[in-house]
């Protein structure tokens, strides 16, 4: 069974690459560039996991994470940060904000889906032929 994954990134190129890879490996990925719209979609949809960029205008990933984790409907979903933040302490800040984990940008197309899959129950993992 594929996982339904919401991907949030204000950079259309990054968003398209992540959704393409997830869909190519058997997931059902929905990409949204606007964090406000993404929050509405997350509340209205039945997503199994949420992937979010951190550095976005207006609403950043830290604010989104706090909002998701305060919402009883969303707080149990895996929330995965995908970000270029790489300074000392950034990983701890990401986890403290409520993210389940962290994937560094630029993403590696060879390993991205397996990194996402590591946050999902086995029954929802993608169909990666290299496994």
N, C-alpha and C positions, 0 to 999 in steps of 0.2 A: 504494500500500500504506500503510495507517495505521501510525503509530508507537504502540507500547505504552508508556504513560507512567505512572509511579508518582508520585503527588502526596502529600506528607506535610505536614500542617498540623494543629495541635491545635485550631484554631478551625473548628468545623463549617461556619459560614457561608462563610468564605473557601475552605475545602476544596470545598464544594458548588459554589461559583461557578467555581472553576478547573476542576474535573472536568466540569462542565456545558459550559463553553466549549470545552474540548479535544474532548469527545465530539461536540459540535454541528458542529465543523469537521473531523470525520472520523478523529480519533484514538481509541484505546481507552485511556481514562484510568481508573486505579484510585486511589481516595482512601483514605487511612488516617490516623487521628488520633493513633495511638500510635506513636512512633518505634521502639520495640523490635519491635513487630509489623511495622512497615514494613521494618526491616532483615531480618527473617526472610523476608518476602515478596520483597524484592529478591534475596536469595540463592536463593530457590526458583523465582522467576519468570524470564521472559525479557523484561525491560523494555528498551526502546531508550533511555530517558532517565529521569532522576529529578529531580523538583522538590521542594525542601524549604524550609520556613519556617526561620528561624534561631532566633527566641526561642520556645522550647518548654520546658515543665517536664521535669525528670528528665534527658532527653538533648536537648541543644540541637543546632541545625543544624551548628555547628562540629565537635562531637564526631562527629555522623553523617558529615560530609564526610571527616574523617580516617579513620573506619572504612571507608567506601566506597572511598576511594582506596588503602587498605592491602590491600584484598581483590582478588586477581588476577582474579576473576570479574567484579568490578564496576568496577575502576579505569578502564577505557576508555569507560565510559558517560558521556554528558554529564550533569553534575550542576549543576542550576540553582537558585540561591538566590532565594527570593521573600521579601522582608523590608521592614519599615518602618525598618530602620537607615539613617540618613542623615547621620550625623556624619562629620566629616573623619576619614579613615583607615578607615572601615567597609568601603568597597569593597575596599581592599587586604587587610584582614583576611579578608574573604569569599573572595577569590581565593587568598590564602596558605593557607587551610584546605583548599583542593582543589576549590572550586567552579569550574565552567567559565565561569560568568557570573552576572549579578545582574539581577533584575527588581524594581523598587520597588513597595511597597505604599503606598496602595491600588492594586490593579491596575486598569488601564484595559481594560474589556471590549472596546473597539474595537481594541486593539493587542496584547492579551495573547498570543493564539495565534501571531501573526506573530513576536512576540519569542521565544516558545518554539521556533517553527520555525527560527529563525536558528541554533539549536544543533544541528539535525538534518541528516542528509544529504538532499539534494533529493528523493530517492525516498520519503522518509518524512514529508514536509511535509504539513500539513493542506490541506483543500479550502476555501480562503478565497475567496469570490466577489468580494471587493474588490481582488484582486490583478490 
